[in-house]
Each structure stands twice: as structure tokens, then as C-alpha cells.
Amino acid sequence: MIITYKECWSGRFVAYAILSALVIYLALNQVANGLLVVSALLATFVVIRDYKTLTSDLSRFELLWIFVLLFYPLCFLYAFILHRSQIDSETFVEFFRISFLVMMVFLVVRKSSALTVSRLKLAISLFTCLTGTLGILYWLLQDGGRISVGTPLINMYALLMTFAAGQVMFFCIAGGIDDRLRRYYMACFFIGVGGVFASGSKSAILALICIFLALSIQAILKNRRRLIQVLILFSPLILFGMIMNPFSRIEAMLKNVELFSSGEMEIEARSVTSTGQRIQMYQAAITAIQGDPLLGNGTWRLGDIFPDQLESGELSITTERYVHVHNELLQAWMTRGIPGVLMLMLLFLTPLWAVRSRDVFRKTSIYITLFVYLVFALFEAPLNPTITYTFFMIIISLLLACRTGGQSDKQIQP
């Protein structure tokens, strides 16, 4: 027996509220959070009311994503039960609340006629334009200082801007769109690149360059006439690179890595650089993992895990304040053991499995999203702050739920 779902105003409101929140997520974070909470509560009501119709035709991919949404936060509960670390209990409560509400939204928007490819593209491009513009303005007002918009964590702003810039570049070079719409996406890409460079994040610049090269090669191989479009898109990288000169940070990083590998840099010198601190933390984390690889250490405070290294000078004294070693894999293994690593891998692998047989839009968009997060996962803490954990769950859920049948980019009128 086929059960049909008749969408009413509540389902459409949830979809429109989520898309609106996505647009202003960093620029007006409090307003965006308010929209997310209201839409999630309404989605919960809709799911309770129409439970049978909303869950009757869930695919195995969608069931797996719902499982991951609810399962991933449990790794922090496991760590709290095992090691009694207060920060793990707080993280579990916050992340589970987010995951549960995102699951409610996902169940509703996967049936909503309001969530279309065109509207999702419009939301992402407007987010890029608005937040990128604010980032460039902040950079100018602060005389070239590293900026933060919507979150006090600079690298988290950089992560979301890199995701956005990569997505709108994909929209630019996609086939089947008119010239006016392509010019609009190009303008959004220019602004997005400016926001990425204004952040000064090494991880962001490296990820953006990799995405640019991958999409450019793919576009040219499919159609050589797109070479001109690629060259046009290359111009903001040169322009903002010359104006903002973020590449100096990458040069300094490579120089520090070279000095570390040769053993020529002293502890006192390397402790003042972010690259040096990361390398020290990675080495210390590996040592801690070797001490208890199965269950982990159950605390995030590096000063509590490595008191001897801090006292001897092997670990920079400035790292004592950190609760994250700036590498998601090492962090999960060090604090939550093998179970934490497996849950982290599940979070990234599930979307890849879910889009194996899906359309090009969702497949490429999810690849871009996961690649950006993975690059940051190597050098930052992208899934530690609530703001980027929420964004990750929402954007992947929207991409997996988005309707594609009969939708056309020409519906957008920017």
C-alpha cells in the first residue's frame, strides 16, 4: 500500500526557513539560529503528525544518514561515561540536540516541494555573496588583519567560505544555464574568493586551490570551450592574492616544516608559530594514542594529558590552553579511542555512499563539502565548534534531501 504525503504550509515553511537561515548563517547568526530552532520544532510537530507518511518510503541511504545523525554524538557520551570528562558530557548534549533537530528537518524537507536544486543554489550563492562581502569589508577596516564574521573562530569562517566558493564555482561551470545566471555565479565566486583570502587561513587557501584545479580540469576535459570561463575564474585568485598576500603564511608554514624535518629549529623558536605548535601537538597526541589506543584518554585539555612535556619544554606552554590538537582524526583517537575514530569515519563516509548512484549536482556538491571539511580536519578542529558542526549536518542533509526531478537552473532570477 502506497501512502501519499500531502504537503501543507508547515512543510513548506520548514524548507523556506532552513534555506533563509543558510543565507544569513554567519552574517546574522542569532537570527539564523532562531530560524533553525523554530523550523526544527515545527518539523518535529509535522513528523509526529504525519509519521507514517514521512517514514514509509525511506531508502537505505536515508536510513543510514538518520542513524549517523543520532549515532555520532554518542561517542562523546561514551567518553564521558568511561572517563568522566565534563567537556564530553556538554558536547554530547549540544551535538545530540542539534542532530535530533536536523533529523526532524531532514524527514520533512525530503518530501517538500519547496526544496529544489534552484532554491538551494540560490541560498548557497547568496550566503557566499553576503558573508564574503562582510569578510572583505572587515579586512579593509582592520587594515589587513585576519577577520572573523559570525564566529570568533577565524578558521571556522574560512572553512564555510571555502565551501561556499567551491560550490559556486561548480555552479559557474555547470552546463545548461544561461549567460546571465552564469555571470551572477561568477560574481559570487569572486566575492567568495575574497572572503577566503581575507581569512588568511592556510587550510582554506590550500583547499580552494585544490577544488579550483579539480573543477577546472573536469570542465575543460568535458568541453574545451570552457577554458575561457576557467581563466576568468582564475583572475580573482590572482587579484586577491596580490592585494591580500595570504600566500606569505603558506610560505612561512613550508619553511617551518622544512626546518622541523631537518632538526634545525630549536624548541623556543618553533613554539611561537602556529605550524610549530601543531607539529608539537601531533607528536604529543601520537604518544598519547600509543599509551591507550583502544579506549583513549577521555579528556580534551592538553595541559592535563601532557604535563611532563609542558614542564620540560617539549610542548609549547601556549598549547596548555587548547582543548583540541587541531587534527580531527588524532583528536578522536586520543580522547575517544577506536570507537571515536570509527564514528568519525562514519560521519564522512556515509554521504559518499549515499550519493554513489545519485545525480551529478548532489554528488559533486557533497564531494566538495566533504573535501573542504577533510582538509580542515587535517589541520584544524572543524567538528569541534557548534557552528560548523551544525552547518555540516544541515548542508549534507539538504543535499541528500533535495528534489531534482524537473528542476531547472533557469528558475532562479537573481
Secondary structure by P-SEA (a helix, b strand, c coil): cbbbbbbcaaaaaaaaaaaaaaacccccaaaaaaaaaaaaaaaaaaaaaccccccccccaaaaaaaaaaacccaaaaaaaaacccaaaaaaaaaaaaaaaaaaaaaaaccccccccaaaaaaaaaaaaaaaaaaaaaaaaaacccccccccccaaaaaaaaaaaaaaaaaaaacccccaaaaaaaaaaaaaaaaaaaaaccaaaaaaaaaaaaaaaaaaaaacccaaaaaaaaaaaaaaaaaacccaaaaaaaaaaaaaaaacccccccccccaaaaaaaaaaaaaaaaaacccccccccccccccaaaaaacccccccccccccccaaaaaaacccaaaaaaaaaaaaaaaaaaccccaaaaaaaaaaaaaaaaaaacccccccaaaaaaaaaaaaaaaaccccccccccccc
